[in-house]
Amino acid sequence: MLKINSDEEIKNIISGNEMVIIYFSNKVCGACEVIKSKVERILESYSKVKSVNIDGEKQTEFAAMNNVFSFPLLILYINGKETIRVGRNVDLLELEKSINRYYNMLF
């Protein structure tokens, strides 16, 4: 996952790619790292999906603009539009099915 520290960079990635996953986390969240590694393993099968990790404590303005108030939170954007939002209790199997479905439609 890319680590981005600029709101402008994040917006460019969302608008410039067909499928983007943004993973919001913070450094004090133990579950954030575990879930992040599992999401990264899932995404290994989907080479055209751009993935970004955002530290919600550093990017507070972008997090607030996206109504992110707890961590971890994952947002899937398809053609610049939010399609899936999953927080805290992430069902990784369901997430992978959804990613696969959209991926197969787009690519």
C-alpha positions as CSV (number, residue, x, y, z in Angstrom):
1,M,0.0,0.0,0.0
2,L,1.2,3.5,-0.8
3,K,1.6,5.9,2.1
4,I,0.3,9.3,1.1
5,N,0.5,12.5,3.2
6,S,-1.1,15.0,0.9
7,D,-4.8,15.5,0.4
8,E,-4.2,16.6,-3.2
9,E,-2.2,13.4,-3.9
10,I,-5.1,11.3,-2.5
11,K,-7.7,13.1,-4.6
12,N,-5.5,12.6,-7.7
13,I,-5.1,8.9,-7.1
14,I,-8.9,8.5,-6.6
15,S,-9.7,10.4,-9.8
16,G,-6.9,8.9,-11.9
17,N,-7.6,5.2,-11.3
18,E,-10.6,3.0,-12.0
19,M,-10.4,1.1,-8.7
20,V,-8.8,2.4,-5.5
21,I,-8.9,1.1,-2.0
22,I,-8.1,3.6,0.8
23,Y,-7.3,2.1,4.2
24,F,-7.5,4.5,7.1
25,S,-5.6,3.5,10.2
26,N,-3.6,5.0,13.0
27,K,-0.4,4.0,14.9
28,V,-2.1,3.1,18.2
29,C,-4.6,0.7,16.7
30,G,-3.3,-2.9,17.0
31,A,-6.1,-4.3,14.8
32,C,-5.2,-1.8,12.1
33,E,-1.9,-3.5,11.3
34,V,-3.3,-7.0,11.4
35,I,-6.2,-6.2,9.1
36,K,-4.0,-4.2,6.8
37,S,-1.7,-7.1,6.2
38,K,-4.7,-9.4,5.4
39,V,-6.1,-6.8,3.0
40,E,-2.7,-6.5,1.3
41,R,-2.6,-10.3,0.8
42,I,-6.1,-10.2,-0.8
43,L,-5.0,-7.3,-3.1
44,E,-2.0,-9.3,-4.4
45,S,-4.4,-11.0,-6.8
46,Y,-5.7,-7.7,-8.1
47,S,-2.8,-5.9,-9.8
48,K,-4.9,-3.1,-11.2
49,V,-6.3,-2.0,-7.9
50,K,-4.5,1.0,-6.4
51,S,-4.2,0.8,-2.7
52,V,-3.4,3.6,-0.3
53,N,-2.8,3.6,3.4
54,I,-3.7,6.8,5.2
55,D,-2.7,7.7,8.8
56,G,-6.0,9.2,10.0
57,E,-4.3,11.1,12.8
58,K,-2.0,12.9,10.3
59,Q,-4.6,13.4,7.5
60,T,-7.4,14.6,9.8
61,E,-8.9,16.9,7.3
62,F,-9.2,14.2,4.6
63,A,-10.5,11.7,7.1
64,A,-13.1,14.2,8.3
65,M,-14.1,15.0,4.7
66,N,-14.8,11.3,4.2
67,N,-16.6,10.9,7.6
68,V,-13.9,8.7,9.0
69,F,-14.1,8.8,12.8
70,S,-12.9,5.4,13.8
71,F,-10.2,3.0,12.7
72,P,-9.6,0.9,10.8
73,L,-11.8,1.9,7.9
74,L,-11.6,0.8,4.3
75,I,-13.2,2.6,1.4
76,L,-13.4,1.2,-2.1
77,Y,-13.7,3.7,-4.9
78,I,-14.8,2.7,-8.4
79,N,-14.3,5.4,-11.1
80,G,-14.0,8.0,-8.4
81,K,-17.1,7.1,-6.5
82,E,-17.3,5.5,-3.1
83,T,-18.7,2.0,-3.5
84,I,-17.9,0.1,-0.4
85,R,-17.2,1.3,3.1
86,V,-16.1,-1.2,5.8
87,G,-15.0,-0.4,9.3
88,R,-14.0,-2.2,12.5
89,N,-15.7,-5.6,12.0
90,V,-14.3,-6.4,8.5
91,D,-15.6,-9.6,6.9
92,L,-12.5,-10.3,4.8
93,L,-14.2,-13.0,2.7
94,E,-17.1,-10.7,1.9
95,L,-14.7,-7.9,1.1
96,E,-12.7,-10.2,-1.3
97,K,-15.9,-11.3,-3.0
98,S,-16.9,-7.7,-3.6
99,I,-13.5,-6.7,-4.9
100,N,-13.5,-9.7,-7.2
101,R,-16.9,-8.8,-8.5
102,Y,-16.1,-5.2,-9.3
103,Y,-12.6,-6.1,-10.6
104,N,-14.1,-8.6,-13.1
105,M,-16.7,-6.0,-14.3
106,L,-14.0,-3.3,-14.8
107,F,-11.1,-5.4,-16.2
